[in-house]
């Protein structure tokens, strides 16, 4: 009698454990199924049972969806006012690319850099193993310590730099600062007063906007740490007039299949530049602060700037074995 009682308790215990395991397994499966999956397929009792039988599927979905934060495999290092934000947005159309939403300023800011790689990684987006994580901070381009710091993190990383007509870039740089100061109610210096040294009547090399546009000096520093094939140079001027060709070159540089097509990009007549078509928002353009009208610059000032940059441009062409329609 005592033996039968113990046997009954054992059977009851097994049944209880079976019910509990079945319940929690069902809960796990239902929680693992995203709203997109529910929209695509109505789950029946039979299909849930099938999922339970597929142990590998349940383990993967419940434990992790395969996404995690990773250090970037590619960094857009600059240059400022050459279309870095536009390129990042265009690359976001590619399903195999995940980009950080904000400029992290890890390698150019000592305080951020001292926080370590884990802090840096926390600012990256979640991605799947086959996807490429991209970060953009244009100030890296002109920061002396940035090349060595990035090299220490990953010596085989891929870098992207955007360059445009140096004179145009100076004007664009001034335009951004001009509107920012106007918005804050601050006084604004004339472009001519900043770009021309009053004592010598020559280009003011102390003006930061001019210094940034001497691309040769900055790239020389990067090529001390990275091979030329690790640095892809985007024509910032063509990115404005023919973005698809430049985007496709970046896809090839990153070793990705070409996914961004003419169906994803269109010319917005109202805005005056190219915008994107995305599955979620249908149409997307850069913010109103992008593509602002430049101030009128006297032809004599433009000639001086063009003449000043010309020898640096020639040295740049020889350094990177690539030319641009700047002269």
Secondary structure, DSSP 8 states (H G I E B T S, - for coil): -HHHHHHHHHHHHHHHHHHHHHHHHHHHHHHHS-HHHHHH----HHHHHHHHH-HHHHHHHHH--S-EE---SEEEEE-TTSSHHHHHHHHTTSTTEEE-SS----SS-HHHHTT-HHHHHHTS-EE-TTSEEEEE-GGGGG-TTHHHHHHHH-TT-EEEEEE--HHHHHHHHHHHHHHHHHHTT-----HHHHHB-TTT-SB-TTSHHHHHT-HHHHHHHHTTTS-GGGEEEEEHHHHHH-HHHHHHHHHHHTT------TTTEEEETTTTEEEE--TTTS-B---TTTT-------HHHHHHHHHHHHHHHHHHHHHHT---S--
